[in-house]
Structures are given as structure tokens and as C-alpha cells.
Amino acid sequence: MWSSRQCCVAIGFLWALAWGAAAQQVRPEVVATGLQNPWGMAFVDGGVLVTERPGRLRWVSPAGTVGEPIAGLPTIEAGGQGGLLDIAADSAFASNRRIYLCYAEPASDGSGNSTALGSARLSDDGRRLEQWTVLFSQRPKVASRLHFGCRIVESPDGHLFLALGDRFHRMADAQTLDNHHGKVLRLRKDGSAAPGNPLIGRAGALPEIWSWGHRNPQGATWGPDNRLWVGEHGPQGGDEINRPEAGKNYGWPVITYGENYGGGKIGEGLTQRAGMEQPLHQWTPSIAPAGMAFLRSSRYGSAWQGQLFVASLKFRYLARLELDQGGAAPKVLREHRLLPDLGQRVRDVREGPDGLLYLLTDERNGQLIRLLPPG
């Protein structure tokens, strides 16, 4: 015979298993279709601003109507992995209607391109961008269609973090401080270096740099630990989640858990070296991680609160990462794969104002999807 305490423990365990199984069965609801390779989203005016990589910005109404392209965008070089990429609404959008856009900016002479960050005011009617300003242009510009990075996160103190790729053919640049390739930057909202950045005043180093040794970060979010979290593509294996700290080196391409495409070690084939940070989590084989978000609401039950959700382009699912944040550093305990039958590349995930998770699928006929709780 079991004691009453044993029965309660067993019932609680079975309830947890049942809830865990039910929670996996979130229901995808298509909000909008007809988006061409959507990349980033921001919730404003009761709807969603969505970027399309070919160079268009659209507003999706609460009813799911996809609006005409919003006027006033800068010249954008769309091709390969480049185009109009991330978007963020200013924390004071309700009063200033300011948005930030990250995109591939062509050189004036056509010799190359770079990642750029700009800002504008969204007109009161939502049809055009006003007062467009280029805040930052990655240096140097290079002839590449790859590894733009391009995620934007505003920190609670009002600074902008910008995650930048190594541009693929310039991966060694991620270890030198006289360029912006393979770096995370911390900027004022006017695009200048934020006060307190670790390399201000250091000879030969760019003052915008916060951390370096990154490969191709395509996911970034602000964590419940009051820290920036970044997800980045490895080569063949070695996708990473990092929490970039000021003045720290995250290793690429000196250390990596991946290998060259087609096989063969990168550099000396090292996974660790003194003075270089280890990832909080890594995937081998690669899942091609894209957008990422922490869930703060209880819409899916308290068990999901504080967990990290990461979009997978390669395997076309949404990863839910259970975290242990009780120690000196967070740990990923286990991964759950949501929507394994979706059949579309998941590009971005965000928590909406209603506390639900929203996804963008990176397809020619891409979708905006809302995840409904089990019911």
C-alpha cells in the first residue's frame, strides 16, 4: 500500500506528465499568408509590422489583412541572405512612433555591401516612413551575400544592441577589433557608441564593439536575467547560444564545435582556448537557429514561463528550451520540439502583447502564425 504522501507525489508526477504532453500540442493558427520571405516583426498599432527580405515593410491588421508596402524605405540590396531584415519598435513608440530597421546597405559605387541600422517615424496613418536616418553602417563593406547577422534588441536602459555576422569570407575579422564583422555592438539611439562600452579609448579598436568572436547571429533577445542572449549559426554543426558580456571573446573561428562544410576541421580544430568563452548551449548537428524569445506570460501554463523559444530554419520546428537558472549561470536542461509537422522554415518568434507566441515562416508564401494554448 502507498502512503497518502506517495499517492500525492505520484498523482502530481502524472499530472505534470499529462500537462507536459498537452502543452506540446499547441495549436498553430495562421493569422496571415502571402508574405514573401518575412524576416522580423514588431507589434504596433494593434497589428504587426513585418519585414520581407526582398525589401518591403508591411503592416498586418488584427484581422490578418496584409497591407500594401510602406513607403519611405532606403535603398536595400536584396540577394542571398541580404535584404530587409530585422525590425524593432522603440520602447516609447506610443509617443514617438519610432522604429529601427536592419538591412543590407549597398556601397555607393556598387563594390559591396554591409549591414546597416536605420530609424524612422512611422506616419500616423501607417503608410510611410518619415525622417529616415541611417544610424550605423558596418565597416568595411565587402562583396558578399552572406552572414549579415542583423538582430536588434533594445535594453531596459535605452541602448540598442546590434548583432552582426562575419560576412562569411571574412571570418578571421571576427577576432580583430578594427572592423565590425562578427561583433555584437552596443549603441546609443543616435547610432554612436554607448557610454561604458569596453573598448572606448583602446587604440585600434572600434568603440561600438561590445563583444566579438561571433559567426552569424540571427537571433537575439533580452533575458529574464537582465542580460542579452544571442543565437548564432555555426558552420556544419556548432550552432550556439551565448550571453555576450562586455569585452569578451566568443571564439569564432579559433574555437568551434562545428566543422567545414563537407567535412574537415576549422583552423586547428579546437573547441576550447583560454580567454575565449564557451557557449551556454550548442547544437551539433546544426538546426540553423533564427529568431528567439523568452516567454513571460502564463498563457500556456506556468511551466512554460521563463523558457526560451528558438526558431529552426533547417529542421522547420520551434525549439522550447527548459532552463535551470538557479545557479551562477543558466543551463539548458532539455529541448522540446514544437510543431514538428509544420513543414516551413521558422524564421522568427516573438511574444505578442496578448502573451501568445507568434512565428514567421521564411517561405515565398510565408505565414504569420499565432500559437494557441491547448484547448
Phi, psi and omega in degrees: 000138175276148172286164178299325180294317179298321179297317180297319178297316181295317179297318179298320180295316180294322178297319180297319178296317181296316179296319180300317179294319180294320183295334177292340187266040174302149187254117178285128177242121181285119179273317183210150175233178176081018176267129184269110179046059178295149188234317183218163181213154177216137183269114180216152173053032178081353179235206185227125168278129183234131173271143172247131186303326178297351175115034179231149175239129183228153173253129177258122183287165177303333179276356178095008178284129179269119184283171175294157179304137179282132183281160172101010178286156176283179173291127184236135177265106181260126179166146184061232178269000184267163179150208173275122191245257190275162177218147174215140174269138178301147180299337177255030184304323183302332180254330184249349179054034183267136174233160177239138180232141177244136190201168175273118184256122180284150172290150183297333181262006178076012185276350182176201182202173175203167172284139179225158178235129178228166177224158179200165172263131174279125184303159183300328179272359176073015186260348183207161174262136180242151175059043180299133179222129171280118182272325187204141173231126179299139178237141355274164171284144182222161177274090181207147176249016189231158168055060177276340188065237166095042170255143183242132175223129173267129178275162181301337179274006173088013175262160180252127169264136180231120181263126188237140179277170184272000179068014171072298182281354183241037188298331178296337179298337181297343181257001178244151193255010180262016180212172182257008184283131178068039184233157163253129181252155173232120190234152162290169180286354172265004178092354180277165180298135180286141177299143181090358176300148191289340186252007178299127180087356179275126182299135176078005181243145179277132189288345180286342189289132174259313178211167184214181184080030178257154182261288181212078182286121179238014174217140177200145179200161177267129187268164176293347175273009182062040180226156172282135173243138183228137173249135183222147179287131166275183175282254174262089190096167175080026168300146188227152161245128179231159171241086189300127176253155183302127173074017181253154187250121184262013158097330185294137358262017182289318176236141179194151174267004178260183178220171179299150175300129184089355178106163180103144185287155175263124183060233179273002179074030184271148172250348179215148172203142180303137180086001179237139188278146173273147177293152172294326181206149175218150179246125168221115007288166182294144171256355186057071184288139179239232184302155180213152182204146169270142175267122180256341183276172177250021184297336179253015184098153185294338182296336181267348182298135178082000179273158184258134179244132185230129178282139175247119176284315188293312186261000169061050175216175174249123179271133171250117184257118173283131184241145168254109182251023183274345183262196180293329178223144179298154175227142173274119182276315180197161180243137174244137181259113179264149177057048183295343181257014182299319176075017179226148178292122181270118186264321185215155174218135178218153169271128181276171178301337179275003179083002178264159178271139178238141181239152166244137177253129186273081180225165175299325172247067186287160185236152165258122186238137175252135179265116179270144177296160176303143180191000000 
